[in-house]
Amino acid sequence: MSIKAVLFDLDGTLLDRDTSLAEFVRNQFDRLFAGAPMEKEQFVRRFIELDAHGYVWKDKVYQQLIAEYEIEGWTWEQLLEDYLHRFQKYCVGYPHMLDMLVQLKSKGLKLALVSNGFGQFQYDNFKALNISHLFDEVLISEWEGLRKPDPAIFIRALSKLGVQANEAVFVGDHPDNDVHASRSVGMRAVWKRNGDSDKLAEVDGAIDDLAELIPFLFPT
């Protein structure tokens, strides 16, 4: 069966979230904590550690940082609001993202985004990458009322695209939420490893760079 659609995760797949987050935190530190008795890069490293690749929401991160660094003059609510409104300004995609997506569209494929997270926040981050015009559908868990690895969100995405599971490929970085979950509904899955040296027993392919996706899907 030929490929008719490619579906993508956002954070850690298209969006280089670690780089984006580090740049945001450095900027927030310079703007809000410049006179505080703490070292910037240490603060940035601690923020990223507490963030756990986005799986800990920032209310908890900021509460912990305020306690650890004895931050005064700012509440966690204020810091979270700053994050929500400014993070998108620092969003950057992985190398070769745009070229890869343009090549997929040139081959007549449909594209969709399937992301966990808060609707408007994730959509703003996605829009900041300047690739939204290439996508046919965008599904974000809060807006859909469904969350990966629930098979229903993948089935809904396929339905919106008008393709069968065996005509679609899912690309994501999370072994369970992306790879195993998409394969469970009959899609093929490509794992974006991001330096992870582990091996997945059930995966159709693995890439370290988005430039590798085209030759993997369309070998010459």
Secondary structure as UniProt FT lines:
FT   STRAND          5..8
FT   TURN            12..14
FT   HELIX           17..32
FT   TURN            34..35
FT   HELIX           40..51
FT   HELIX           52..54
FT   HELIX           58..69
FT   HELIX           76..86
FT   HELIX           87..90
FT   TURN            95..96
FT   HELIX           97..106
FT   TURN            107..108
FT   STRAND          110..115
FT   HELIX           119..128
FT   TURN            129..130
FT   HELIX           132..134
FT   STRAND          137..140
FT   HELIX           141..144
FT   TURN            148..149
FT   HELIX           151..161
FT   HELIX           165..167
FT   STRAND          168..172
FT   HELIX           175..180
FT   HELIX           181..184
FT   TURN            185..186
FT   STRAND          188..192
FT   TURN            194..195
FT   STRAND          205..207
FT   HELIX           210..212
FT   HELIX           213..217
//
